[in-house]
Amino acid sequence: MVVPQRPDCKLSRLSLAALRSAVESPSPLELFTWVTFALFSLILVFMASAARLRLEVEATLANRVPAALSLKVKQSPELFPTGIGQIDRALGGGIPRGSITEISGAASTGKTSFGLATVAAITQTGAACAWVDVSDSLSPESAAAANVVLKRLLWLRATAERKQKVTEKPWSRLEQALKATDLLLQAGGFSAVVLDMSDVLPRHTMRIPLATWYRLRLSAEQARTALIFLTQSPCAGSCAALSLRCQPAETAPFNRNGETALFEQQRYVLTRERNRNESVLHKKPPMRAEWAAETLWTRVR
């Protein structure tokens, strides 16, 4: 008696034969698929091992080096108010402490007035400041009129080549000023140090080595001092955390209400060109703020 074979048995034999032939002589597409799958499996195993190894290293170094392999979150710096409401609002509170703030602009654009206003606001809190004067042009009367507490202000005047104009060969004075600024930062105890290079031409300040600015930036950061540069043209480059530019604003400075027409005030425009303390995801466009500086005689008229 012959037992008829079931149809599914024939199909099983055919499937086993196809699988055997595929294993013994795979097609190029099947071989590529198997190799890709094997590589992908190895990558997954390696990633799991790397993640496990990282956790072990972080757990080992947790007490000595916190978050050894984690990204460092940049903290917002402490700010010093400038004493000028319009500028403080534009800067988000003031100038950063432990960083370089560079204020550039031509003559009579408000750089010195801005510096005096900032120093006045800081000295009125009881902190000490220093003013390194390259061209010996600071007026103590103007500083006192700007409400600077003079007994908390150290004024350093460059003495080299006094008979020679600072615009001609300023190298001796610049060298003195840079060394004095470095010594002040290393000594510590000053909340703000102003390096006044307003009368030095840009062709001279641009020749100062970049390593000098890097050294001053590191010293200011370690001393937690606000280092302020007053220049005609930006020269610190990427070392400056905050870059500001001053320009004169349109105004009618003369007042004819009294018997004599007097020059009472000058208005300025300050533009924030760069702020390296801002987050990359929250970069703000350049902002402008207009403010006014009064003359001395307006208070006694």
WONOR-V498262 format. One record per pair of residues at least 24 apart in sequence whose ideal C-beta (glycine too) atoms are under 7 Angstrom apart, sorted by the first residue. I is the first residue (numbers start at 1). GAP is how many residues later the second one is. If there is no record, write none. Layout:
BEGIN
i=<I;I>
gap=<GAP;GAP>
END
This chain:
BEGIN
i=<76;77;80;80;80;80;81;82;82;82;82;83;83;83;83;84;84;86;86;86;87;87;87;90;90;90;91;95;95;96;96;96;96;97;97;98;98;98;98;99;99;99;99;100;100;100;100;100;100;100;100;100;101;101;101;101;101;101;102;102;102;102;102;102;102;103;103;103;103;103;104;104;104;104;104;105;105;105;106;108;109;109;109;109;110;110;110;111;111;111;112;112;113;114;114;115;115;115;116;116;116;116;117;118;118;119;119;119;119;120;120;120;122;122;123;123;123;123;124;127;127;128;128;128;128;128;129;129;129;129;130;130;130;130;130;131;131;131;131;132;132;132;132;132;132;132;132;133;133;133;134;134;134;134;134;134;134;134;134;134;135;135;137;138;145;156;166;166;167;167;170;170;174;174;178;181;182;182;182;185;185;185;185;185;186;188;190;191;191;192;192;192;193;193;194;194;195;196;197;197;197;198;198;198;201;202;202;205;205;205;206;208;210;213;213;214;241;241;242;243;243;244;244;244;244;245;245;246;249;258;262;262;263;264;264;264;265;265;265;265;265;266;266;267;268>
gap=<201;200;38;42;112;146;40;32;35;36;39;34;35;37;38;33;207;203;204;205;183;202;204;182;197;199;181;131;147;130;145;146;181;127;129;122;123;126;127;121;122;142;143;116;117;120;127;129;136;139;140;141;125;127;139;140;141;143;127;129;132;134;138;141;142;125;126;127;141;143;127;128;129;130;141;140;141;142;126;140;137;138;139;159;136;158;183;87;119;135;86;118;180;132;156;79;113;115;26;27;30;32;29;74;110;29;34;73;75;26;27;28;69;70;25;26;29;30;25;25;64;24;26;61;62;63;24;61;62;63;24;26;54;60;63;24;25;63;65;24;45;48;49;61;62;63;64;24;25;63;24;32;36;39;40;43;62;63;65;66;31;64;62;58;151;24;33;34;32;34;30;34;26;30;34;35;33;34;37;31;34;35;38;40;33;35;35;34;35;33;34;36;32;34;34;36;34;34;32;33;34;32;33;34;31;30;31;26;28;30;29;27;27;24;26;25;35;36;33;30;31;26;27;28;29;26;28;24;41;43;35;39;32;30;31;34;27;28;29;30;33;26;27;25;25>
END
